[in-house]
Amino acid sequence: MASSPIPGSPSARSSRSARTPSRGQLSEIERRREQTAAERERQAEQRESAAVARERDAARRALLVGLGATGNDLDDAVLLLSRPPSSTLAPTPLSRPPRT
């Protein structure tokens, strides 16, 4: 029958140090944990952004359907509303051509 080392004895301290990671190993483990946590946080932010976009699209569609848009007209309206504003599509002031 094997006996366990007496607490506080040199053999107990050496067996404990064999199980405890060194500072270099610990910092590597901590770095990997932080990296994993940062990756999970980034993925959660991406899922949240996608959910917000889906919710916004559903609200737009519901509003447009309420206004009577259906089929291709509905799809076209959603597409136009989802595009960012462009300076080339900005309305221009109405003016008369110069008289000659």
N, C-alpha and C positions, 0 to 999 in steps of 0.2 A: 504494500500500500504506500503510495507516494505521499509525502507530507508537503503541505503548502508552506511557503516561507513565512516566517514570523513578521508581522507588520513592523515597519521601521528598520528592519535588518537590511544589510547591504544587498542581499540576494533579492529581497522584495523590491528594493528601489531599482535594481537593474532589470527585473522582469517588467516593471511598470514603464520604464523608459523605452523598452523594446516595443511596447504597444502605443506609446505616445508619438505622434508625428513630430519631426523636427520643425524648426521655424521655417525653413525653406519649403518643406512639404506643406506646412500649414498655410503659408502665404499662397502657394500654388492652388491648394484646395479652395481657399477663400476667393482667389481670382476667378476660378472656374464657377463658383457659386454666384458671384456677382455677375459674371458674363451670362450665365443661364438666367438669372433674375432679370437682367436688362433685356435679353432676347424675349422672355415671356411678356415683359411690360410692353415692348415694341409690338408684339403680336396682338396683345390686348387692345392697344391703341388703334391698330389697323382694323381689327374686328369692330371696334366702336365706330370708327369713321365709316366703315361700310354699312353698318346698321343705320347710322344717321342719314346716309345717302339714300338707302332704300326707303326709309321713313319719309324723307322729303319727296322722293319720286311718287310714293303712294299718295301723299297729300296733294301733290300737283295733279295727279291723274283723277283723284276724287273731285277736286275743284272743277277740272275741265269737263268731266262727265256731267257734273251738276249744271254746267253751262251748256250742255248739249253736244259736246264733242264725242264722236264715236269712230271706231275703225281707224282708217289711215289718217283722218283728220286729228284724232286723238294722239296717235303716234307722232305725227308731225309737230303738233303743238308741244308735246313733252320734249321732243328733241330740241326745238327752238328755245324752250325755257331752260333747258339744262346746259346750253352753251354759254360760255362767258361772253360778256359784251365785247364787241369788236369796234375799233375806231372806224373801220371802213363801213360798218353798218349803221353808224350814228346818223340820226336825221340831220339834214341840212336845212338851213332857213330858206323859206321860199322867197325868191326874188324874181323880178322881171328882167328879161334880157334887155340890154341897153338898146335904146332907140337909135336908128341910123338916119 
